[in-house]
């Protein structure tokens, strides 16, 4: 069992009992117990100044995790995180703050020998987590133009195994007899000199170890201005297990490195071979542990067979550190979503469904590349192949400027994995809550549901307020939350969970 040091403000958690609706009259439908007033209580606690913005590693983040634990316990959820001989609601997440001790050195090995390259001079570590590629020889794969557009008839990754490999892309777009192969809009997108950024954004979500971007003329001209991750400590998921999933490291490399990789290889355009070629990055870091926990609780299903399948209902608990001395309270992002999960959990626990429902409050979503959700799926306390959907609440209490007239809310990513998921959500909403929803994908937005989709191909929905002016600002405060709307979106989350957890066949 996790033992915490005493922290100021911990006595506030005794108020949690007051907020519990567990034990209400059974004649009341569980969904009706999800109320704007209870959501208000949760949000005002989690987004109070005393919790410092709940940023990863802070005392306030620890208190927030304990608060979530108290809510799951009072609602009657089952603790499923094994801690020795006991079970806990708190899942320790191995997070480290890594400080570089020296500049990395790269060795390229081919049948013709090996060549060494220096960080800063020959290559620059631009982004991602170096944990997956440091101090071990890795195979290299050329991925052509690095374009994944199967609907348009082009996929450079078809038939390629990229797991734990170093991917090397080339700039440009495919042509045939001097003419574009891709439809005009896609051709223009990838023909642009900066299109490499869109390509690597997709590749970094693949289970590769690293991505090498050849420095084109523009990058060479601005070489000294390209940022390097060795300039400051980096917060990472320090999970070295076989099931760990790191974010691929991104390196910009000079032509000499590409030349070394191609030495003696068959130049089959657009994808040369990389036979007997290895990439070895020597790196040295000092790691400092950062305290972090997911909060996990289970409502076990009632059907003897279907209870072995799970619906995940999730939100992230953390927010951002102070900015210019101002606390980033994160009322909408994401105290509102956590409040919704707590309310849904309590409602489901009153009258369990046929399938089991696992509730998770993740740590490390903000700025830290979804540390908590990646670890949850890597060290999953339930059979992860039996999780059939994720209902993710990340900002449910505000409305962006585009939707002021009807207070519409975004239900994103519904058809990333399973196109029928959008249809299910629409039908459930139409016969229950009837809240205006928008399903268009906003490419600049992502949340923990994306990890379910990428790691395990589990369909998910991301309920999201949109880009309102207070997002990621010190002004994201509890008094600005639309609590009636947060109630309705939470009730919709309950109804979708109920649909998924009671249908005999999905």
Secondary structure, DSSP 8 states (H G I E B T S, - for coil): -------TTGGGGGGHHHH--TT--TTS-GGGG--HHHHHHHHHHHTSGGGTT-BTTSHHHHHHHHHHHHHHHHHT-B--EEETTEEESEEE--EEEEEEEEEEEEEEEETTEEEEEEBTTTEEEEES-GGGTBTS-EEEEE-TT--EEGGGTEETTTT---TT-EEEE-SS--EETTEESS-HHHHHHHHSTTTHHHHHHHHTTSS-SEEEEE--HHHHHTGGGS--GGGS-EEEE---STT-----EEEEE-HHHHHHHHTT----TTS---TT-EEEEEEEEEEEEE--EEEEEEE--SSTTGGGSEEEEEEE--B---BTTB----IIIIIIHHHHHHHHHHHHHHS--SSEEEEEEES--TTTTSHHHHHHHHT-SS-GGGEEEEEEES--S---GGGTTTT-EEEESTTSS-THHHHHHHHHHHHTT---EE----TT---THHHHHHHH---EEEEE----TTTTSTT--GGG--HHHHHHHHHHHHHHHHHHHH-S--
